[in-house]
Every structure is written in structure tokens, then in C-alpha cells.
């Protein structure tokens, strides 16, 4: 996982410094904490699991970094979110079989996610290599890389026709 994170931040280079960062399905908070350590102005961590929230707070304390930690369902959070971020990291739970909830597809089709990212911002999505990213209506994949059991996708807003509205 360190290799995946290092590769992501190597690709991001100058986008991190001074950025507002959102870490969705934050887990241990590794992406947001790495962004803060590289000069991000602010990081918001969102996860719905109490053990993850504890881990994020502990990791922030260990690194002496400050971030906003929110325990909430990612989709509920996005639905009420009014802030915009330059960088959004998302590491949704992997789908293990056909009956599992497909958090990745749900996230990529979520209009509220589009609204949470600055027009020139970037979504960094980590997901299973088994996951094929289809042609999502809101996102263009500008770079992708496979690292062992992980795919990393760098996504930007698609240019939507002028008459197309992003559903919220």
C-alpha cells in the first residue's frame, strides 16, 4: 500500500501544496495524512466505521498533523457537502462477488462527488484490479496504473454539454 500511495503522490507533484483535500472511505487516513505532510492546506477525512475514525485520529496525533475527521456515510456526507476540494482520494470497499454493493460504481455516478471537486480538481480512485471502470458519465480517466492487487485511477471532470446539468 505504501508503494501505491507513493506512486499516487509522485504523479500529483505540485497539485498537493496548498490544496484542500478530501479523503473518502478514509480507513487509516493514509492519503489525507500524506497530503498534509506534503503541504496540503487542509484535509477532511470521511469514514463510517468507528475503528477507522479512531485510527485516523491516532495517526494524526502521531504525525502531529491536523485534519477534520467526520464519521458519516460517504454518500450522505457528499449529499450535504457544500465545500469544494482540489484533490479527492477515494478507496471504496472492494466488491468481492456479484451480490456485493458496488461502492466504486455508485461513487463514480454520484453527482454530489462531481460538485465537491473544483473544476480543475482531481479524483484519485483506488480499487480492485478486478474492477473495470466503465464509461462513466462524469469522469475521464487521464491516467491509470496497476500495482499488484490495486488499480489507481486519476480522473477529471468530463466536459459536459452546456445544456447538461449535474444531478445532485
C-alpha positions as CSV (number, residue, x, y, z in Angstrom):
1,X,0.0,0.0,0.0
2,X,2.9,2.3,0.6
3,X,4.1,1.8,-3.0
4,X,0.6,2.7,-4.3
5,X,0.4,5.8,-2.2
6,X,4.0,6.9,-3.2
7,X,3.1,6.4,-6.8
8,X,0.0,8.5,-6.4
9,X,1.8,11.3,-4.8
10,X,4.7,11.2,-7.3
11,X,2.2,11.7,-10.1
12,X,0.4,14.5,-8.2
13,X,3.6,16.6,-7.5
14,X,2.6,20.3,-7.5
15,X,-1.1,19.7,-7.0
16,X,-0.8,18.9,-3.3
17,X,0.9,22.0,-1.9
18,X,-1.8,24.4,-0.6
19,X,-4.7,22.1,-1.7
20,X,-7.9,21.4,0.1
21,X,-8.1,17.6,0.3
22,X,-11.0,15.2,0.9
23,X,-10.2,11.6,1.8
24,X,-13.3,9.4,1.3
25,X,-13.6,5.9,2.7
26,X,-10.6,7.1,4.6
27,X,-9.7,3.9,6.6
28,X,-6.5,4.8,8.4
29,X,-6.4,8.3,6.8
30,X,-3.2,7.5,4.9
31,X,-4.0,9.5,1.8
32,X,-5.1,12.6,3.6
33,X,-2.2,12.4,6.1
34,X,0.3,12.0,3.3
35,X,-1.2,15.1,1.6
36,X,-0.9,17.1,4.8
37,X,2.7,16.0,5.2
38,X,3.4,17.3,1.6
39,X,1.9,20.7,2.2
40,X,-1.8,20.4,1.7
41,X,-3.6,23.3,3.4
42,X,-6.5,21.2,4.7
43,X,-7.6,17.6,4.8
44,X,-11.1,16.2,5.6
45,X,-11.4,12.5,6.4
46,X,-14.7,10.7,6.0
47,X,-15.4,7.2,7.1
48,X,-18.4,5.4,8.7
49,X,-16.6,3.0,10.9
50,X,-15.6,3.8,14.5
51,X,-12.3,1.8,14.3
52,X,-11.3,3.8,11.2
53,X,-12.2,7.1,13.0
54,X,-10.0,6.0,15.9
55,X,-7.2,5.1,13.6
56,X,-7.3,8.4,11.8
57,X,-7.3,10.4,15.0
58,X,-4.4,8.3,16.3
59,X,-2.4,8.7,13.1
60,X,-3.0,12.4,13.1
61,X,-1.8,12.6,16.7
62,X,1.3,10.5,15.9
63,X,2.2,12.7,13.0
64,X,1.3,16.0,14.8
65,X,-0.9,17.0,11.8
66,X,-4.3,18.5,12.0
67,X,-7.3,17.4,9.9
68,X,-11.1,17.3,10.2
69,X,-12.4,13.8,10.9
70,X,-16.0,13.1,10.1
71,X,-17.8,9.9,10.9
72,X,-20.5,9.6,8.3
73,X,-21.7,7.5,5.4
74,X,-19.7,8.9,2.4
75,X,-22.8,9.3,0.2
76,X,-24.7,11.0,2.9
77,X,-21.7,13.3,3.5
78,X,-21.4,14.1,-0.2
79,X,-25.1,14.9,-0.4
80,X,-24.9,17.6,2.1
81,X,-21.4,18.8,1.3
82,X,-21.0,22.4,0.2
83,X,-17.2,22.7,0.1
84,X,-15.0,22.1,-2.9
85,X,-11.7,20.3,-2.9
86,X,-8.8,20.3,-5.4
87,X,-7.9,16.7,-4.6
88,X,-10.3,13.9,-3.6
89,X,-9.0,10.5,-2.7
90,X,-11.4,7.6,-2.6
91,X,-10.7,4.0,-1.6
92,X,-14.1,2.4,-1.5
93,X,-14.6,-1.2,-0.2
94,X,-13.8,-3.7,-2.9
95,X,-16.6,-5.8,-4.4
96,X,-15.9,-9.4,-3.7
97,X,-18.8,-11.0,-5.5
98,X,-21.7,-10.0,-7.8
99,X,-24.1,-9.6,-4.9
100,X,-22.0,-7.1,-3.0
101,X,-22.8,-3.4,-3.1
102,X,-20.6,-1.8,-5.8
103,X,-19.3,1.3,-3.9
104,X,-17.0,2.2,-6.8
105,X,-19.7,2.4,-9.4
106,X,-22.0,4.2,-7.0
107,X,-19.4,6.7,-6.2
108,X,-18.4,7.3,-9.9
109,X,-22.0,8.0,-10.8
110,X,-22.7,10.3,-7.9
111,X,-23.4,13.9,-9.0
112,X,-22.6,15.2,-5.5
113,X,-19.0,14.0,-5.8
114,X,-18.7,16.0,-9.0
115,X,-19.9,19.1,-7.2
116,X,-17.4,18.5,-4.4
117,X,-14.4,18.8,-6.7
118,X,-13.1,22.0,-8.0
119,X,-13.4,22.3,-11.8
120,X,-9.7,21.8,-12.3
121,X,-9.5,19.3,-9.4
122,X,-8.6,15.6,-9.5
123,X,-10.2,12.4,-8.2
124,X,-7.7,9.7,-7.3
125,X,-9.6,6.4,-7.1
126,X,-8.1,3.2,-5.7
127,X,-9.9,0.0,-6.5
128,X,-9.6,-3.7,-7.1
129,X,-7.8,-4.8,-10.3
130,X,-10.9,-6.9,-10.9
131,X,-12.9,-3.7,-11.3
132,X,-13.3,-2.5,-14.9
133,X,-14.1,1.2,-15.0
134,X,-16.8,1.6,-17.5
135,X,-17.5,4.8,-19.4
136,X,-18.9,6.9,-16.5
137,X,-20.9,10.0,-17.4
138,X,-19.0,12.5,-15.2
139,X,-15.3,11.3,-15.4
140,X,-12.5,10.9,-17.8
141,X,-9.6,8.7,-16.6
142,X,-6.4,10.5,-17.5
143,X,-4.0,8.0,-16.0
144,X,-4.2,4.5,-14.6
145,X,-1.7,2.2,-13.1
146,X,-1.9,-1.3,-11.6
147,X,0.1,-2.1,-8.5
148,X,-0.3,-5.8,-7.5
149,X,-3.8,-6.1,-6.1
150,X,-4.7,-2.5,-6.6
151,X,-5.7,-0.2,-9.5
152,X,-5.1,3.5,-9.3
153,X,-7.1,5.9,-11.5
154,X,-6.6,9.6,-11.9
155,X,-9.9,11.2,-13.0
156,X,-11.0,14.6,-14.1
157,X,-14.4,16.1,-14.8
158,X,-15.7,15.3,-18.3
159,X,-16.6,18.2,-20.4
160,X,-20.4,18.0,-20.3
161,X,-22.5,19.7,-23.0
162,X,-23.6,23.2,-21.9
163,X,-27.2,22.1,-21.5
164,X,-26.3,19.1,-19.3
165,X,-26.8,19.6,-15.6
166,X,-25.0,17.6,-13.0
167,X,-27.7,15.9,-10.9
168,X,-27.3,16.4,-7.2
